[in-house]
């Protein structure tokens, strides 16, 4: 249920951008045939102001301490879905959800879920994208006997390589700003609606 709610929140964030994406056309400005005024050459490129969504499907490994579940550090493996939309050439925002299981806890009924809102900044150097993110949300780790629910604030560093202009692979490392023993590594495959995600590049 929490996963469905999180997906709905991400969809609401993305919807205004989808609705505002309209094709550019040429407009006649004189009576002379063929003298249309069109968008400048290159408006299709990553500098264009239009839809800029990124969809990431990834595998996440997280290590943390949850005293109600175990008296030692445990880990969780999960599949994550991340959707972000660019705010401008540098900033972007969105969210992610993850669902999986807990490793190292002896139980036949374990689950791990998390949901975050994300704010980040990114630059692209040729095909390499470098980003820093702040993620805030909640984490839910459960066994048959008990559940550990926590508010989470996390700083992340992310590197992605654009295999082709619309597809990238990424590695993300995150560390909690609240719990010093809580950290994660994620590998993901991303699909972008704009070339190089429309990100700003100083080169």
N, C-alpha and C positions, 0 to 999 in steps of 0.2 A: 504493500500500500504506500509506504513512504517513497519507494522508487517511482511509482506512478505519479505521485504528487510532485516530485522533483522534476520529472520529465515534463509535466504540465507547466511548471514555472519556467523551465528553459524554453519551451515553445512560446510562452507569452513574451519572453525577452526577445526572441527572434522574430516574432510576427510583424512588428512595425517595420523592420528592415525589409522583410519580404514584400510587404504591401507597398513600400515606397520605391521598389525597384521597377523602373519603367524603361522601355527601350528608347534610345535617342533617335530622333528623326531629323530630316532636312526640311527647312522651311523656305519657301520662295520669298525673297525680299525685294525683288524688282519685277518688272513686266517682261524682262528678257528671259526667254526659255533657257534653262540650264544654269541660271545664276542663283542657285540655292545657297542658303547660309546653313552650313552643317557644323556639327561638333568638330573641334580641332582634331587633327590627326593625333592618334595616341590616346584618345579618351578611353579606349578599351583596355588600356594597360593597367598596371597595379597602382598608378597614380589617380585613377578615376574615382569619383565619389559615387559609389553605388554599393550594392549588396556585397558584404565581406564576411561571410560566415565560415567557420572552420568546424568540422566534425571529426572528433578523434575517438577511435576505438582502441582501448589499450588493456594491458595486463599490469596490475599493480601489486607490489609486495610491500607490506607495511609491518613494522616492528614496534611494539608498544607494551606498556605495563597496564594491566587491568586487574587490580587486587581482588575484586569479587569473583573473577574467573580462574585465576591462578596466582600463586605466590612467586612467580618468576616472569621474566619478559617473554611474551608470546608474539606470534606473527599471524598475519592474515593474508590470504591471496584472493584477489578479486578481479572481475572484469569491469572496466570503467567506460562510461560514455561521457565525453566532454564536448560541449558546444559553446563557442564564443563568437562574438560579433565585434568587429572593430568599431571604435568610437571615432578615431581619426587615424592618421598615418602611423602614429606611435602607440596609442592606447587601445585596449580592447577589454571587454567584459563579457561574462556569461556564467556558466556553472557546470558542475559535473556530478554524476552519481556513480556509485560503485556497489556491486553485490558479489559476495563470495562466501568463503568459509574460513574458519580459524584453524591454524596449524598448532600442534603441540598441546592441544587440550583433549583429554581422553573423553570423548562423548560422541554419540552417534547423531546428535542433533545440535549442530552449531551453525551459526550464520554471522555474517559481517556485512554491514551496510554503512554507507556514508553519503552525505550530500553537502556540496559546497557552492557558495557564490564566489566568483573569481574576478579580480581586477588585475590587469597586467600591462606591461610595456615591452615592446619588441622592436628590434632593428634586424634588417636582413642584409648580410654581406655576401654578394653574389648569390649562392644557393643556400647559405647557412643562416638560419634564424636564431637569434639569441634573445632570451626573454627572462624577466623576473616577474613573479606573481605573488599576490596576497590572496589566500583562500580562507574563507570563514564559513562555518556550518556546524554539522553535527555528525557524530560517529556512534554506531550502535553495534555492539558485539554481544552475542547471545549464545548460551548453552541451554540444555534441557532444564537446568536448575535455576539459572539467573541471567540477568541482562545488565550490561555495563553501557550506559548512555552518557556521552560527554559532548560539551561544546568544544569546538576546535577552531583554532586560528593558526594558519600555517604559512610560512614563507617558502617560496619555491624558486628554483633556477631551472631553466628549460633550454635545451638545444635541439634544433630540428634541421633536417637536411631535405631540401626539395629535390626528390628523385626526378620528377617532372614538374612543370609549373603549377599544376593543380593538386599534386599528391606529395606528401612528406612523411618521413619517419622521424620520431622524436624520442628523446630520453629526458625524463623529469626527475629531479630530486627535491624532496620537501622535508622540512623540519618544523615541528610544532613550536610556536612561540609561547605555549603554556606548559606543556609536558616535555621535559628535556629528553625523555626516553622514547618519544614518539617521532618516528621518521619513516620515509617511504621512498621507493624507487619505482618509476613507471616507464614502460616502453609502449609506444602507440603508433598507429598508422592514421594519418590525417588526410581528409579531403577538403579542399578549399574551393569556394565559389569564385574567387578572383585569383589572377596570376600572382604568385608569391604572397597571397593573402592581402594584396594591396598595401603591404607594409612599407614604412619609410626605410630607405637605404641611403647612407651617406656616400656611397660609391656610385 
